[in-house]
Amino acid sequence: MKLTSTRTARTLGPGLGTCIMLAAAPGSALAEEAGDAPRMLHMQQQIEAQNRQIDSLKADLARQEAALDELRRTLGGMRGRGPATADSGAAPAQAPAAQTVARQGQAEPSAQQPVGQAPEPSRDTRQREVVTIFETPGVLTPPGKWIVEPSLQYAYSSSNRVALVGYTVIPAILIGLIDVREVKRNTFTAALTVRRGITNRFELEAKVPWVYRSDTSISREVFTGTADERVFDADGKGLGDVELTGRYQLNDGGGDSPYYIASLRFKTRTGKDPFEVETIFVPGAREGGLQTELPTGSGFYTFTPGLTVLIPSDPAVFFGGVSYQHSIKRSNVKAKTDGEDRFIGDVEPGGVIGFNFGMGLALNDRSSFSIGYDHQSVGKVKIDGRTAPGSVRVQLGTLLMGYSYRLNSGNSMNLSLGIGVTRDTPDLQLTLRMPISL
């Protein structure tokens, strides 16, 4: 019996150990799983909180993209205004867009995190500008801002004229004299223009020019029958005609909508007019005489209403305008001839109908290029209500090209070139402008 019990114990021993191990194993796994449960729950809460944060960031990013698209459309419309051009002192555009960086594994996932911060305004965000090639700038000055614009213009013109003084007996045979005259004219105009923004839609401008002119006439002596040529030189310098201008923007514009800007210009008689300079009278000559001194002004008060249209079409801006210049009649005008005052009468210059059009293209954030055409049709001069002898309507056409570059200081430099396309227009006009915003 004792031996049998021992064998039984040996036989049951390993099986009993195995059963004890199997019985203990499930208990250990459950114990380990019970210990990891709080950690897994914490991780799941973190993941859910981060998902909510990502959804919030996506919503904020969508709102910022919508705001950025709206800002791009607004800037696209403002480029047409945009002299707009540092020239005119336009205020920099401010963009609300900013980048956002998501932070992972934060201790408090439920806390609100900042999405982003708008950058400080910089010169790179200001409106792109187009070159000022016409007398009317493309953009109004912001309210409270001053723009001081020094400028220098050089104009050159030459003309050849042939006057026949006599009569013909048969075709190609002239009895009398021939006056051949060649005139070369140089004009320098230095001006200081000051603009002030009154409201968002209204600005005032004052322009003070200083003029220097020199003429050289090469002519055959009239009524002498000689073939020798003589040279007559004349010049004039001094203050020109001061101008005052007001401009008002009629609509809001923006996007692809055009801008309409109305203007009214008043020109004074501060310069020396043609009736004040001495003239040497030559009876029967076609020119009526030679001026010993050249005038620096027109001699008439004028009003010039106009309308300018700007059409933005990214990256270009199309512009154009119409105007009409009316001169106030002067009564009992006298001219100085051969040291004496010669009575002329009531003088009324003809009205001037003008129009222009062109296109400005922004090359990059600093430079732009413009090309345009300006035309003026000058009416006949009337004396005592009748058309003056020899007075005809004159057509003045000019092809204009301009280039603008913004300096590191934020101010722009404009250079424009005008080429005369009609006979009475100056052959060359070269203008340099540098608007300075204060």
MARFI-307457 format. One record per residue (C-alpha): x, y, z; residue in one letter; residue number from 0. Coordinates in steps of 0.2 Angstrom, whole numbers, m for minus. Layout:
BEGIN
REC  east north    up residuo num
REC     X     Y     Z       A NUM
...
***
This chain:
BEGIN
REC  east north    up residuo num
REC     0     0     0       M   0
REC    14    11     4       K   1
REC    22     8   m13       L   2
REC     6    11   m22       T   3
REC     3    27   m14       S   4
REC    20    33   m18       T   5
REC    18    29   m37       R   6
REC     2    37   m37       T   7
REC     9    53   m29       A   8
REC    23    53   m43       R   9
REC    11    50   m56       T  10
REC    m1    64   m51       L  11
REC    13    76   m46       G  12
REC    17    83   m63       P  13
REC    m1    84   m68       G  14
REC    m5    93   m52       L  15
REC     9   106   m56       G  16
REC     2   108   m73       T  17
REC   m15   111   m67       C  18
REC    m9   124   m54       I  19
REC     1   133   m68       M  20
REC   m14   134   m79       L  21
REC   m25   139   m65       A  22
REC   m13   153   m61       A  23
REC   m10   160   m79       A  24
REC   m27   167   m82       P  25
REC   m26   177   m66       G  26
REC   m10   185   m71       S  27
REC   m16   191   m88       A  28
REC   m31   198   m80       L  29
REC   m21   207   m67       A  30
REC    m9   214   m81       E  31
REC   m24   220   m91       E  32
REC   m32   228   m76       A  33
REC   m16   238   m73       G  34
REC   m15   245   m92       D  35
REC   m33   250   m93       A  36
REC   m31   268   m85       P  37
REC   m16   271   m96       R  38
REC   m26   266  m112       M  39
REC   m41   277  m107       L  40
REC   m29   292  m105       H  41
REC   m22   289  m122       M  42
REC   m39   288  m130       Q  43
REC   m44   304  m121       Q  44
REC   m28   313  m128       Q  45
REC   m32   307  m146       I  46
REC   m50   313  m145       E  47
REC   m44   330  m139       A  48
REC   m31   331  m152       Q  49
REC   m44   327  m165       N  50
REC   m55   341  m159       R  51
REC   m41   353  m160       Q  52
REC   m37   348  m178       I  53
REC   m55   351  m182       D  54
REC   m54   368  m174       S  55
REC   m38   372  m184       L  56
REC   m45   366  m200       K  57
REC   m60   378  m197       A  58
REC   m49   392  m193       D  59
REC   m38   389  m208       L  60
REC   m54   389  m219       A  61
REC   m59   406  m212       R  62
REC   m42   413  m215       Q  63
REC   m41   406  m233       E  64
REC   m58   414  m236       A  65
REC   m52   431  m229       A  66
REC   m36   430  m239       L  67
REC   m46   427  m255       D  68
REC   m56   442  m251       E  69
REC   m41   452  m248       L  70
REC   m33   447  m265       R  71
REC   m49   452  m274       R  72
REC   m49   469  m265       T  73
REC   m30   472  m269       L  74
REC   m33   467  m287       G  75
REC   m46   481  m288       G  76
REC   m35   493  m279       M  77
REC   m20   491  m290       R  78
REC   m29   503  m303       G  79
REC   m29   516  m289       R  80
REC   m13   510  m284       G  81
REC    m2   528  m287       P  82
REC    m6   516  m281       A  83
REC     7   522  m287       T  84
REC    22   525  m264       A  85
REC    19   539  m277       D  86
REC     4   545  m270       S  87
REC     7   539  m252       G  88
REC    m6   525  m253       A  89
REC    m7   516  m236       A  90
REC    m1   498  m235       P  91
REC   m14   485  m236       A  92
REC   m15   474  m221       Q  93
REC   m18   455  m223       A  94
REC   m26   444  m209       P  95
REC   m18   428  m215       A  96
REC    m5   419  m203       A  97
REC     2   402  m202       Q  98
REC    m2   390  m188       T  99
REC     8   376  m180       V 100
REC    m1   362  m171       A 101
REC     6   356  m155       R 102
REC     5   338  m151       Q 103
REC     5   329  m134       G 104
REC    m1   344  m123       Q 105
REC    m4   342  m105       A 106
REC   m21   350  m106       E 107
REC   m29   346  m123       P 108
REC   m45   355  m119       S 109
REC   m36   372  m118       A 110
REC   m39   385  m132       Q 111
REC   m23   387  m142       Q 112
REC   m19   403  m153       P 113
REC   m22   400  m171       V 114
REC   m10   414  m178       G 115
REC    m6   432  m177       Q 116
REC    m7   444  m192       A 117
REC    10   451  m197       P 118
REC    15   469  m195       E 119
REC    12   479  m210       P 120
REC    27   480  m222       S 121
REC    31   490  m238       R 122
REC    30   474  m248       D 123
REC    11   473  m244       T 124
REC     7   490  m251       R 125
REC    m3   492  m267       Q 126
REC     6   490  m283       R 127
REC     8   506  m293       E 128
REC     7   511  m311       V 129
REC    17   525  m319       V 130
REC    10   542  m319       T 131
REC    11   547  m338       I 132
REC    m4   559  m339       F 133
REC    m7   575  m328       E 134
REC   m20   566  m318       T 135
REC   m13   553  m305       P 136
REC   m21   536  m304       G 137
REC   m24   536  m285       V 138
REC   m31   548  m273       L 139
REC   m20   553  m258       T 140
REC   m26   545  m242       P 141
REC   m35   557  m229       P 142
REC   m23   566  m218       G 143
REC    m8   562  m230       K 144
REC     4   574  m239       W 145
REC    12   571  m255       I 146
REC    26   582  m261       V 147
REC    31   579  m279       E 148
REC    46   588  m287       P 149
REC    47   586  m306       S 150
REC    58   591  m320       L 151
REC    52   591  m338       Q 152
REC    62   594  m354       Y 153
REC    53   597  m371       A 154
REC    61   600  m388       Y 155
REC    52   604  m404       S 156
REC    58   610  m421       S 157
REC    48   616  m436       S 158
REC    52   621  m454       N 159
REC    41   634  m462       R 160
REC    40   642  m479       V 161
REC    31   659  m482       A 162
REC    28   665  m499       L 163
REC    26   684  m500       V 164
REC    21   689  m517       G 165
REC    10   683  m531       Y 166
REC    11   671  m546       T 167
REC     9   676  m564       V 168
REC     8   658  m571       I 169
REC    10   642  m562       P 170
REC    27   639  m554       A 171
REC    33   657  m557       I 172
REC    33   668  m541       L 173
REC    35   687  m541       I 174
REC    40   692  m524       G 175
REC    50   685  m509       L 176
REC    51   668  m500       I 177
REC    54   667  m482       D 178
REC    61   651  m476       V 179
REC    61   649  m457       R 180
REC    67   635  m446       E 181
REC    63   636  m427       V 182
REC    71   626  m414       K 183
REC    63   627  m396       R 184
REC    70   620  m380       N 185
REC    59   621  m364       T 186
REC    64   616  m346       F 187
REC    50   616  m333       T 188
REC    54   612  m315       A 189
REC    39   611  m304       A 190
REC    34   607  m286       L 191
REC    17   599  m283       T 192
REC     9   596  m266       V 193
REC    m6   585  m264       R 194
REC   m17   583  m248       R 195
REC   m29   570  m244       G 196
REC   m45   578  m237       I 197
REC   m56   562  m236       T 198
REC   m56   545  m243       N 199
REC   m63   551  m259       R 200
REC   m57   569  m261       F 201
REC   m40   577  m263       E 202
REC   m33   594  m267       L 203
REC   m17   598  m277       E 204
REC    m7   614  m280       A 205
REC     7   615  m293       K 206
REC    20   629  m294       V 207
REC    31   628  m310       P 208
REC    47   637  m315       W 209
REC    50   639  m334       V 210
REC    65   642  m344       Y 211
REC    63   643  m363       R 212
REC    75   646  m377       S 213
REC    71   648  m396       D 214
REC    83   649  m411       T 215
REC    76   654  m427       S 216
REC    86   652  m443       I 217
REC    78   663  m457       S 218
REC    82   672  m473       R 219
REC    80   691  m471       E 220
REC    62   696  m477       V 221
REC    60   709  m490       F 222
REC    79   710  m494       T 223
REC    80   698  m508       G 224
REC    97   691  m500       T 225
REC   101   673  m499       A 226
REC   110   675  m483       D 227
REC   103   666  m467       E 228
REC   102   675  m450       R 229
REC   100   668  m433       V 230
REC    88   675  m420       F 231
REC    90   670  m402       D 232
REC    77   673  m389       A 233
REC    74   666  m372       D 234
REC    63   668  m356       G 235
REC    63   662  m338       K 236
REC    53   664  m323       G 237
REC    38   658  m313       L 238
REC    25   649  m324       G 239
REC     6   648  m322       D 240
REC     1   641  m304       V 241
REC   m12   627  m305       E 242
REC   m25   622  m292       L 243
REC   m34   605  m294       T 244
REC   m47   596  m284       G 245
REC   m51   577  m287       R 246
REC   m66   567  m281       Y 247
REC   m69   548  m283       Q 248
REC   m87   545  m288       L 249
REC   m89   527  m283       N 250
REC   m82   513  m272       D 251
REC   m75   502  m286       G 252
REC   m65   487  m281       G 253
REC   m63   469  m289       G 254
REC   m66   470  m307       D 255
REC   m77   486  m305       S 256
REC   m70   502  m313       P 257
REC   m66   518  m303       Y 258
REC   m72   535  m309       Y 259
REC   m63   550  m303       I 260
REC   m69   568  m307       A 261
REC   m57   583  m307       S 262
REC   m57   602  m309       L 263
REC   m42   611  m313       R 264
REC   m39   630  m312       F 265
REC   m24   638  m320       K 266
REC   m19   656  m315       T 267
REC   m10   670  m325       R 268
REC     6   671  m313       T 269
REC    18   668  m328       G 270
REC    23   681  m340       K 271
REC    10   681  m354       D 272
REC    13   683  m373       P 273
REC     6   701  m373       F 274
REC    19   707  m360       E 275
REC    35   703  m370       V 276
REC    42   714  m383       E 277
REC    39   710  m401       T 278
REC    48   717  m416       I 279
REC    35   720  m429       F 280
REC    39   716  m448       V 281
REC    25   722  m459       P 282
REC    19   709  m471       G 283
REC    28   695  m463       A 284
REC    19   679  m460       R 285
REC    24   678  m442       E 286
REC    19   696  m439       G 287
REC    35   699  m429       G 288
REC    49   691  m418       L 289
REC    48   691  m399       Q 290
REC    64   697  m391       T 291
REC    59   688  m375       E 292
REC    48   672  m373       L 293
REC    33   671  m362       P 294
REC    32   659  m347       T 295
REC    13   658  m346       G 296
REC    m2   657  m357       S 297
REC   m10   674  m352       G 298
REC   m27   667  m348       F 299
REC   m37   660  m334       Y 300
REC   m43   642  m338       T 301
REC   m54   630  m330       F 302
REC   m52   611  m335       T 303
REC   m66   599  m329       P 304
REC   m61   580  m333       G 305
REC   m66   562  m329       L 306
REC   m54   548  m327       T 307
REC   m58   529  m327       V 308
REC   m47   516  m320       L 309
REC   m51   497  m324       I 310
REC   m41   485  m314       P 311
REC   m38   468  m323       S 312
REC   m24   459  m314       D 313
REC    m9   461  m317       P 314
REC   m13   476  m328       A 315
REC   m23   492  m325       V 316
REC   m32   500  m340       F 317
REC   m35   519  m338       F 318
REC   m42   533  m349       G 319
REC   m50   550  m347       G 320
REC   m58   565  m356       V 321
REC   m57   583  m352       S 322
REC   m62   601  m359       Y 323
REC   m52   616  m356       Q 324
REC   m61   633  m356       H 325
REC   m51   649  m356       S 326
REC   m59   665  m350       I 327
REC   m59   679  m363       K 328
REC   m48   695  m360       R 329
REC   m55   712  m365       S 330
REC   m45   727  m372       N 331
REC   m29   717  m374       V 332
REC   m13   727  m379       K 333
REC     3   720  m386       A 334
REC    20   728  m385       K 335
REC    27   731  m402       T 336
REC    42   741  m407       D 337
REC    42   749  m390       G 338
REC    24   755  m391       E 339
REC     7   747  m385       D 340
REC    m3   741  m400       R 341
REC   m22   738  m397       F 342
REC   m28   721  m401       I 343
REC   m46   720  m394       G 344
REC   m55   706  m385       D 345
REC   m46   690  m386       V 346
REC   m54   673  m383       E 347
REC   m43   657  m385       P 348
REC   m52   642  m392       G 349
REC   m58   627  m381       G 350
REC   m47   612  m380       V 351
REC   m55   595  m381       I 352
REC   m44   581  m374       G 353
REC   m44   563  m371       F 354
REC   m31   549  m367       N 355
REC   m30   531  m364       F 356
REC   m17   518  m359       G 357
REC   m12   503  m349       M 358
REC    m1   500  m334       G 359
REC     7   483  m331       L 360
REC    15   479  m314       A 361
REC    32   470  m318       L 362
REC    35   465  m299       N 363
REC    33   472  m282       D 364
REC    45   487  m286       R 365
REC    43   491  m304       S 366
REC    29   494  m317       S 367
REC    28   500  m335       F 368
REC    14   510  m343       S 369
REC    10   515  m361       I 370
REC    m3   527  m367       G 371
REC    m9   540  m380       Y 372
REC   m14   558  m376       D 373
REC   m23   569  m389       H 374
REC   m29   587  m388       Q 375
REC   m39   597  m401       S 376
REC   m36   616  m399       V 377
REC   m50   627  m406       G 378
REC   m48   643  m416       K 379
REC   m43   660  m408       V 380
REC   m56   673  m409       K 381
REC   m53   692  m408       I 382
REC   m68   703  m406       D 383
REC   m80   689  m408       G 384
REC   m72   684  m425       R 385
REC   m59   671  m430       T 386
REC   m42   678  m430       A 387
REC   m33   679  m447       P 388
REC   m23   663  m449       G 389
REC   m30   654  m434       S 390
REC   m34   636  m437       V 391
REC   m39   621  m426       R 392
REC   m23   612  m420       V 393
REC   m21   593  m416       Q 394
REC    m9   588  m403       L 395
REC    m5   570  m402       G 396
REC     8   562  m390       T 397
REC    13   544  m388       L 398
REC    18   541  m370       L 399
REC    29   528  m361       M 400
REC    33   527  m343       G 401
REC    43   517  m330       Y 402
REC    41   517  m311       S 403
REC    53   510  m298       Y 404
REC    51   510  m279       R 405
REC    66   514  m269       L 406
REC    71   506  m253       N 407
REC    65   521  m244       S 408
REC    47   517  m250       G 409
REC    46   532  m262       N 410
REC    45   529  m281       S 411
REC    54   537  m295       M 412
REC    44   539  m312       N 413
REC    52   542  m329       L 414
REC    40   545  m344       S 415
REC    44   549  m362       L 416
REC    33   558  m374       G 417
REC    34   557  m393       I 418
REC    25   569  m404       G 419
REC    15   560  m417       V 420
REC     7   576  m425       T 421
REC    16   591  m433       R 422
REC    12   604  m420       D 423
REC    16   593  m405       T 424
REC    34   594  m397       P 425
REC    45   581  m404       D 426
REC    51   575  m387       L 427
REC    45   577  m369       Q 428
REC    55   569  m355       L 429
REC    48   570  m338       T 430
REC    55   564  m321       L 431
REC    44   564  m305       R 432
REC    48   558  m288       M 433
REC    33   558  m276       P 434
REC    37   559  m258       I 435
REC    25   554  m245       S 436
REC    24   563  m228       L 437
***
